[in-house]
Structures are given as structure tokens and as C-alpha cells.
Amino acid sequence: MHSNGTETSRANNIRISLLAALFVPIPALHPLLIPFIGPPSHLLWWVYVVPVALMSYTFGARWAAFATLAGVLLLITGERLFGYGYGTPATWETTLSLATALAITLLLIAVLSAYAGHAAHKLRRSAFTHPLTQLPNRRQLEAEVATALKRSRRNHAILFLDIDDFDAINYSLGYGAGDRVLIEIAARLQQCLQTGEKLAHLAGDKFAVYRSFDDWTELDALVQRLREALLQPLKIDDMELRAVSAGIGIASNANTNSPETLSQNAGTALSHAKQSGRSGLSVFNQSMQEEAGNRLSILNDLSTAIEQGQLSNHYQPIHDARNGDIVGVEALVRWQHPEKGSISPGEFIPLSEQAGLIGKLGRVVMLQALDDFSHWRREGLFKGTRFLNINVSPLQLLDPGFSEELEQAARQRDLEPELVVIEITETAMMQSEQVSLQVLEKLSLRGFRVAIDDFGSGYSSLNYLHKLPVRVLKIDRLLVEQIDNKDQVTLIKPIVEIARSLGLEVIAEGVENREQRDQLKLMGADFLQGFHLSRPMPSADLIARFTREERGGTLTRRNQISTVT
């Protein structure tokens, strides 16, 4: 694995040694050239010594140092045999002076060589460790795994860990704070390991753990220890971050004895785990390779799709729970691939988040929704509309320029900020309550309103709602799907009651049948959304429906547009 670097280093040393050897005859030949160039200066030999000494320091070539020594010795010999100038015999004082200079030169070479050796050691160390945490890096990990695979007949496994939503920490707290979080995480992971388990820092917020094992229960126990190590809240710069979670991908040497392939398989398993959300766990199998190839193909095409306008919004109506009137719509992004056909948002949106494309994707959806909304208003539709809800990702929300861009886009379309409501998922809100509060208050000061999406997904508490500038609560579809369960009814009803007591409007999404609709209406939900009521449709179809209902007098004066990427 390192042979190429070693051979290159040896070749460089040989070249420098040959170059240094060219300097050796100069001192010996100099006395013969005295009749032509005149008496030499005592500084002349420094012109020879210094370059060779510097080459010795820079390249670590021992032969360069030997060439320096040999050259100076020849210089002294030449002075003794031929005289110092024009045939005048050299004095012992001259010889002593040259000998002193030689000693100083040798000392200089020794010091420079020692310093070069220390620098080379640091360079070699940096090549195998991560500069932030000083943990072994991927190169060192794979070297150790290669050795273990050759020496031991036991099973071997690599676990890749990727901290969930770490970019949000960097964007909100700054990269310096993010580095301190990584150092603390590395320390916690290191402390939970047992003998024979080795931790590595791959890059950014990605870590790896290697161990040999006899039974898979040993890996289960390792995963449990790793997760428990991340449970305790982190306090960074007087700001507390709630329990950190991580996606984990596992690969064993069942199908390979190559450390590089083992790492690649662990990375593939990690990518699969991240698709299932926070704290995902996945063990590599061969089918994942094909899935990974498909994901890579989609990801490569997604950037082109964003640039070429292949993405579009469909709109699903939101209904008044009391009378069934349309009170708003939710914009759902769609991708019609020119070769693969329709690609599900559930497939390409998570990939866009992993690849850092969610900002561009979200911006396309946001601007198109604003354009459509503005167009509807100019055409005389939604005359009584008050609000436009835009659901953004955490990375969009924490982008320092997001609020300014949103404000400018609304102004350009003659939409007042109070017409726009920012939806943020409950998961994003709970990444850092204090950070979310700061960002949302900033948006609120600019005149925008705030809604919490997917509420009830399991991360939050109703206790903090009064602290946030929230005006709308959207109950998670998973709760609605299980509304026939008495436990779910017991959970949804208090959510609605507390929300109403705080002056919040409640939207229940995922309504798929009449029974769900009726129960949510009895519980006091304000608005309902789901296939039972209306399916998503293109803007043209929605305009036609708005027109028919307005003519029929059923379009309410209070309308609400909700966009979700």
C-alpha cells in the first residue's frame, strides 16, 4: 500500500546524492585554478558547504552530508599540498581556521539532520493520524486491519459511524465549536472501547471501529456501548446539545479479505443506515452494492435535474375539518427523470441531504411555490389567502443568508412577510433547542411565522412550545395512521388541546379514511390533509379546481398554502 511512496523517496535521495557528488571535486581543483582566478577568500568554501548542507536538511540524504565532509577534507588537503595562494605555503593558522570551520559545519549538519529527522517523524505521524483528534486515520486503520486479517483466523468487522445532522452544528455554532464537539465525541468513543477494539477518525464527523469477533452478539454489545457513549448531552460554549446520535454501518470479512473492500462495504452499509433516519443501523449484504450503484446514479443525475428544471411542484389540498372546504395546499416536489421516469421524493430527498444538494433543491421548490402563489393571487384566486407555509430543511434554515433571500423573494413577488409561514420538522427543532430558538426568533422579527411539522415523531415535549414563536402544529402522519389504537387517541387528544390552549392551529396529515377524518374532527383538529380528501395535483389542475369551487362559493376566505420539499 505504501510501496509507491517509498520508491519515490528513495529515487529522490539518489538524485540528490548524485547532485551533491558533483560538488566534491570543486575544493580539490580550486588550488589548481588559483593562477587563473586569483587568491581565494575564506568564504569561498561556504558557497560550497551551505547548499550541500541545505540539501541534506531538506531531503534527508545522508550522502549529501558525506559529500560535504569529503569536499571540505579535500579543501584542507589541497591547501596543505599546494599552498593557499600563488604557491605560498599554507600556515598552520590557516589550517586551524579551516579545521574550526569544518567542525562548525559538521555541527550545523548534525543539528539540521536531527531537526530534519524530527520533522520527518512528524510528517510520517501526520500521514497516519487525523490532525484534529490525533486518532488513527483511514490509512492507518486499513494497514492494521490488513495485518490482522493475515495473522488471525477469527472473524473481523469494521463499524462506520456518522454523526446525525452534524452540519447543523457547524452552521449554527461555527466550525470551531464543531471541532470541539468532535474532540469530545472521539474521547467518549475511545473510553467505551474494550481491549482489541480500535477507533479511527476517518474524516469530518465520520469515525470507525475495528474488532475481531467470534459471535455477532459481540458486535451487538459494541453498538450498544457506542450509542450509550453518545447519549449524554454535550455542553459547548455555554450551550447544551441534546443526546448525539449516529448512523452505524457494519461490514465483516465474510466475503472479502481486502481491508479496502471491507472499508468500502462498511461505508455502503452506513449509507444504507442513514436512509432510515436518525440512529440508523445496517449490516452490509451484497444487494446493497447494487442499491449503492443506483443511488450514485440518481445522485449524479439530481444535480443536472435541478439545473435543467426537471423538478416541479404538485399541490395537495388541505381541508377545513368542520366543513371540508379547501383552506390551503401543500407543495410536493416531483422529479420526472427523462430516462427512468418518475422518481419518488422519498428516494432523492434523503440523497440530496447526504450530498449537500438540499439547499439548491429546497430553493427551487420554495421559489416555484412563491411564483405559483403569486400567480394565483394575480389571477384573482385565493383573494382571502393570508398565509404561505414553506417547509425547509435544517441546512436551509441555518444558512445565514436564508432569511434575507426569503424576504427578498417575497418582496419581489409583492408578498408581505406575514403571508409566509416557515415550517421546520420537529427533529430539526430538537437538534438544539437554543439554536432553533435563535434562528426562528430572527425569522419572526422579519415578519415570518413559524410552524412545526411532523409533530409527535418522538423527540420533543409539549412543554417547550410556549418558548417558541410557533403558530401552527402539524401532527405526524404516523400518529394519524394508528388513530384506531386507544393509546394513540390518548396521545393525539392532549396534543390538540394543549396546542389550542396556546393559540396554535392544528393540521392533521395522512388522513386516509372516513373514520380517521371523523375522529380528528371530534378531537378538535382545525385542518385535515390526506388521500381520503384530495390527492396531489399539478398547478393547472389545482387552478381549475379553485375556479370551480370559487364559482360554487365553497372556497373559504381563509386559505393557507403549505410547501414541503
N, C-alpha and C positions, 0 to 999 in steps of 0.2 A: 504493500500500500504506500510506503514511503520511499521506494527504490528510486523513483524519478528524481525526487528532491535530493537524495544522497548523491546520485551520479552527477547531477548538476553542480552540487557543491564541490565535489572532487575535481570536476573539469575546471571550475573557476580557480581553484587552488593551483592547479597545474599551470594554467595560463599566467597567473601572477608570479609563480616561481620562475617560469621561463623569462618573463619580463624583468624580474629582479636580477636574474643571472646576467643579463646584458650589461648591467651596471658594474659588475665585478671587475672587468679589466681596466676601467677608467682610472682608478688610483695608481695602478701599476704602470700604466702607459704615460701618465701625466709627466713624470720626470723626464721622459724621452722627448716630450713636446716643449720643454722649457725654452730651448733656443728659439722657438717659433712664437710662443705665446707670452714669454716673459716670466718674471718671478710670480709664483702663486701667492694667493692670500690664504691666511689660516682659515678663512671662512669657506674656501672653495670646497673642501670635503663635506661641509654641511649641505651644500647643494646636492650632493650625492646621498648623504645619510638620511636626511629628512624625508625625501619621497619614499625611500625604501621602508623606513620605519612606519610611515603612514600607511603604506600598503600592507605591512604586517598587521597593523591595528585594524584596518578596515576589513580585510579579507581573512584574517587569521591564518595566513600562510606561513608556516614555520620556516620554510625555505627562504622566504624574504628576509627573515631575521638573520638566518645563517649567511645570506648573501651580504647583508650589511656588515656583519662581523668579518667575513672574509675580505671584503673590499677595504675596510679600514686597516686590517692587518697588512694587506698588500701595500697600502699607502705608507704605513710606517716603514715597511721593508724597503720600499723604493727610496724613501728619504735617507735611510741609513746607507744604502748601497750607492746611490747616485748623487747624493747631496741635495740640499734644499733649493738651490737655485744657481744656475750658471757654473756648475762644477764646484761650488763652495760646500765643503763637507757639513753635514748637519751636526749641530751641537747636541749635547745631552739634554740641554734645557728645552730644545725644540722637541726632542723625542719624548721628554717627560710631559710636555704640554699636549702632545698628540695622544699619549697614553691616558692622560687625565680626561681628555675629550672622549676617548674611546670608552672609558669607564662610565662617564655620564650618559653616553649614547646607549650603552648596554642597559643601564638602569632605566633610561627612558623606554627602551624596547620592552623591558620586563614589566614596567608599570602599565604600558599600553596593552601588552599581551594579556596581563591579568584582567584589566578592565574589559578588553575585548572578550575574554573568556566569560566574565560575569554577564556581559551584555548578551552573549550567545546563549548562556544558560537561561536568561530571562526570555529571550526570543523563543527558545525551544519550549519553555514552560507556557508561554502565551499561545503557542500553536496548539496546545492540548488542553487549555483551560478557558473557561468563559471569563472575560475581563471583569464583569460585574460581581458575580458570586464566587469566583475562583473555583468553581466546581469543574470536573472534567467535562469537556465538550463532546460533540458527536464523534469527532475523530478519535479521541481517547477511548470513548465508550466502545466503539466498534473494534478498536485494537484489543481491548480487554476481552470483549466477547469472542473475538476470533481465537484468542489464546485459550479461553475456557472451553470453547467448542472442540478444540483439538485435544485437550487434556482430560476432559471429563465426559463420561458416558451418560450422565444424568440428563434430564430434560432442562432446557434453558428457555427463558422468556424475557421479553422486553416490554415494559409498560410505558406508553407515551401519555403525558398529562398536558392538557391545555387549559389554562385558567379561563373560566367563563367570563365573557364581557369585559376583558381586561382593557380593551381600547377605551371604554367609557371612563376608566380611572385615569388613564393618561390624558384624555381630552379635558376632563373636568378638573383634576387636581394638578396636572402638569407632569411632565416626564420625570422630573426629579423625584416627586412623590411616588410615581410609578416604580422607579428603580428601588426605592426604599421598601415598597411592598414586595417586590420580587426577592430582595435580600431576606426579608422576614419569612416569606414563604419557603425559600430554599433552606433556611435554618430549621423551620418546623418539619419539613420533609426529611431532612437529614437526621433529626432527633428521633423520628419514629422508625427508622430502619433498624434491622437486625443484622447480625453477623452474616456476611456473604452477600448482602444486598448493597448495590452501588447506585448512587444517584448521579445524574449528569444534567447539565443545563444546556439544552440544545440551541435555543435562540429565543429572544423575546420572552414570551410567557409560556414557553414550552419546556417541559422537563421530561426526563426519562429515568426509569429504574430498571436495573437488571438483576436477575437472580436465577439460580438453578433450583429445580424442584423435583419432587417425586410424585406429588399428588396435586391436583388442581385446587384442592381446599387450601393449600398453602398460598396460592395466588389470591384466593378469595379473602384470606386473612390480611394479606398485604394491601389489597384495595381498601379494606375497611380501615386499616391503620392510616393510610394516606388520607382518606376522607376525614377521619376524625382529627387529623393534624390541622386541617384547614377550617374546622368548624368554629373555632373561637374568633370573635370579632377582632379586626385589626384597627389600631389607633395610629393614624398618620397625621402629623401636624394638627393636633387637637381635633381631628375629625375621625369619627368611628365608622369603619366599614363593616357591614354585617358579614356573617359567615361566608367565606370564599368557597366557591365550588369549582370543580374541574371536570372536563370530559376526559375519559380514560380509554385508550385503545390497547389491546393486548395481542401479542403475537408470540408463538412458540416456534421451536425448531423442528416441529413435526414434519414439515415439508421442505426444509432448507437447512443447510449448514453454512450458509453465507451470512456473515454479520450485516453486510449491506442490505441483502434481501430481507433479513429479519427486521431491520430498522424500517425498511420500506413498508413491510406488511403491518408493522405496528402503527405507522403513520396512516395507512389506509384504514385500519380499524378505528383510529382516532377520528378521522374524518367522518366515518360512518356513525360514530358515537355522538359527534357534535350535531348531527342532523336531528337527533331525538330530543334536543333541548339541553337545559342545564343538567349537570351531573350525569351525562350520558355515559354508558359503559358498553363496549363492544369487543368481541373476540374475533380475530381475523379468521375468515374462511375464503376458499378460492372464489366463490361467487362475488366477493367484494371487489376483486380485481376488475371484473367486467363492469360492475357498478361504478367503480372509480374512473374507468375509461369513459363511461357515459357522462359522468359528472364533469369530467375535464372537457369533454366535447361541448357540453352545454355551456360551461363557463366561458370557453373560448368564443362561443357564438353570442353570449349575452352582451358583451361589450359592444359588439357590432350592432346587435339589435337595438341597444339604447341609442347609439349614434345615428342609425338609419331609420329610426321611428317605427320599428316593428311592434313596439309596445302600445297598448291602448287601454282605455278605461271602459269597463262596463259598470252599470249602476243598478244596485238592488234597492228597491223602495223600503222605507221604514214607515210603519203604520201607527196611527193613534190606537192605543189599546182600548179606548172607550167605544169608538165608532168605526174603526177600520180605515179611516181616511189616510191618505199618504201625507206624511208630515216631513218627509225628507228622503234622501237616498244615500247609499254608501258606495263609493267608487272602488271597484275591484280591478286591479291591473291584470291584463291578459297579454299573452305572448303567442302570436301566430308565427311559428317558425316556417320559413319558405320551403324547407325540405321535410322537417319532422312533424309539421302540423302544430296543433295546439299543445303547449307545454304548461303543465299545472303550476300555479303560483307557489304551491307547497313544495315544489321541486326547485324552482330557480331563485326564489326569495332567500331561503337559507344559504344557498350557494353565494348569492350576491353579498350577504353579510360576511361570510367567511373570506371572500375575496376582496372586500373593501369597495364593492361597487354599489352598496346600498344607498350611499349618498347621491350618486348620479341617478339611480333608479327612482329613489324617493322624490328627487327633484322633478323628474319627468312626470310622475304621477301627480304631484302637487300642482305644477303649472298647468297641466292639462285639465285638472279638476277646476282650477280657478278660471281658466278660459271658458270651459263649458258653463260654469255657474254664471259668469258674467254674460255669456251669450244668452242664456235663458232669461236673465233679467232684462236684457235689451229687447228681447222678443216679446216682452210683456208677460212671461211666465214667472211664477214664484214672486209675484208682486209683494206679497206679505212676508217673504222669507227674511228671517233675521240672522241665521247662523250657518256657517260653513265649517264643518269639522274636518280636520286633517290629522290623520294618524301618522306619526313619524317614528322612525327607528331611534334608538338611543344615540347612535353616532350622529344622526342629523340634528337631534335636539341639543347635543353638547358641542356641536360645531359653533365656534364663536361668531361666525357670520350668518348663522341660520336665521335668527330673529330679524336682522337687518334685511336679508334677502326676502323673507316672507312679507315684511312690512312694505318694502318697495314693490313687490309683485302685486300685493293687494291694492296699493295706491294707483299703480299703473292701470288697473282694471276698474277703477272707481269703486272699490270695495273698502268700506271702513273696517279698521281692525276689529271692532266689536262684532262684526259679522263672522269672524273666523274663530273657531274653537280648535285648540291643539289637543289631539288625543295621544296619550302615551300609555303603553301597556303597564300593567301592574308590576310585571317582572322588572322592567326598566326602572320604574319608580323606586323599587326596593333595593336596587343595587347600592344606592347611597341616598338615604333619606335627606340628608342635609344638602347634598349636591343637587338633588331633584328640586328641593325647595328653592334653592338659589336660582336655578335656571327657570323654573316656572314662574317665580315672582318677577323675574326680569321680563318674561313674555307678558305677564299680566300688567306690568307697568306700561308696556307698549300698547295696551288696549286689547290684547288677545285673551280669549277664555280657554279654560283647560278642562279636559275630560280624561277619566281613567278607563282604559279598555281592558277587556278580559278580567274584570274584577272577580275575585273568588277563586283564582287559579292556585291559591295555596301559599302565597308568600307574605301576605300583608295582614294587617289588623285594621278594623274599623276605627280604632282609637286615634289614628293619626290623620284621619280625613279632615278634621276641623283645622289642622295646621296648614293645609294646602289650599291654594286658590282654585279649587275644583268646583265645577258647576254641573257636570254630567257623570253618571256612573253607568258603565256598560257591563251587565252581568255575563260572565263567561258561559259560552255555549255548552261546556261540559256539565255545568250545573243544571242547565235547562234540559239537556238530554235525559237526565236522571230524575226529573221532577216527580215522576211517579213514585220514587222512593221516599218514604216518610222522613228519612233523615235529611234528604236534600230539601224537602219542603221546610223543615225546621231551620235549615241554614239560609235559604233564599228569603224567607219572610222577614227575618230580622235585618237582613241587608237592605231590603226595600224600606222598612220602617225607619231605620237609622238614617238612610240617605234622604228620605223625605223630611225627617226632623231637622236635617242640616240644610234644607232648601235645595237639595240636588235632584235633578231629573234622572229617571232610571230607564235605560233601554235594555231589554232582554233579547239577546240574539240567539239564533239557532232554533227558532220555533218551527217544528216540523209537522205538527198535527193539531187538531182542534182541542184536544184535551190540554195540551201544554198552553195553548192560547188562553183558554178559559181560566185555568188555574193562575196564570200570571196576571190576568186581568183582575181576578179576585184578590190577589196579593197586593195590588196597588201599583204595578208597573205602569209607567207612563206610555212607553212606546215598545213596539214589537217588531222583530225582523226575522225572516226565515223563509224557507222554500214553501211552507204552507201558505204564506201570504203573497209573496212575489219572488220571482227568480231574477237574477241579474240580467240586464239587457243593454244593448248599445244605446248611445245617446239619442240617436234618431228615433228608436222605438220608444224611449222614455219621453221624448218631446211629444210624440203622438199621443201617448197615454195621458200626459199632463194636459194636453189640449182638450182631449175628450172629457176628462174629469172636470176641468175648469168650466167647460161649457155646461156640464151637468150640475155644476155648483157644488161638487163634493170636495174640491181642493181647499183645504183649510188655509187660513190666513197665516198660520204659524208653521213654517216649513223649516226643515233642517237638513243640510247636506253633510254627509259624513264621508270622508275619504280615508281609505286604508290601503297601504301598499301591500 
